[in-house]
């Protein structure tokens, strides 16, 4: 099992033991760390932070976490992100299971060395893993939405016109990551489940300005929901 943690998302020391840091980089927009640990008596490979297009990174760098996970034997991967919520039913701190996505990143940037026919013939997101995650959230009484995620290269927070457009095309959440990793992992036959933490609400008439610090703070608080479901989810997979 591999786990990619989005901005500000942290399972916390309460459920982690035997942490061994494999790599650390504090440069760039987001600090990055790769470590192994034990969760629910199972060994897990964790990626805290990722690289983005808006940092000037290549597609190989952006998908490096996925490649590292596969090289180290991971067969399942849970990808998380901090996202803006477009769905009117969402509240800050909610979780959204990504069931589909719309890719707004330049297609030339997303050329993968893979079997394109294989990509077309299967789902990006594992229905098996989605069912497990959904069921465990219900058991642990964690509110879980489901919806479509829009991926942009960034860096930007949406204008009022962009929010209006995204709602018209039925997006539920939007962010600047995850989709390249999902495409890469799916092309290499690793099972994927992806979850957005809704860190801010995208409302056309809102006067509230969102900052990166606000996103990190909300993500940290919302991580409490993940803490409840992660041990059970990992235990079932490993």
TAHU-V963695 format. One record per run of one state. SS is the DSSP state (h for helix, s for strand, l for the rest). FROM is the first residue (numbers start at 1). TO is the last residue. Records with the same first field share a line. If there is no record, write none. Layout:
SS: FROM-TO / FROM-TO
This chain:
l: 1-1 / 6-16 / 26-31 / 40-41 / 49-52 / 56-58 / 63-63 / 72-75 / 86-94 / 104-106 / 111-115 / 121-126 / 140-143 / 152-159 / 169-172 / 176-178 / 188-190 / 202-211 / 238-238
s: 2-5 / 17-25 / 32-39 / 42-48 / 76-85 / 95-103 / 144-151 / 173-175 / 191-201
h: 53-55 / 59-62 / 64-71 / 107-110 / 116-120 / 127-139 / 160-168 / 179-187 / 212-237
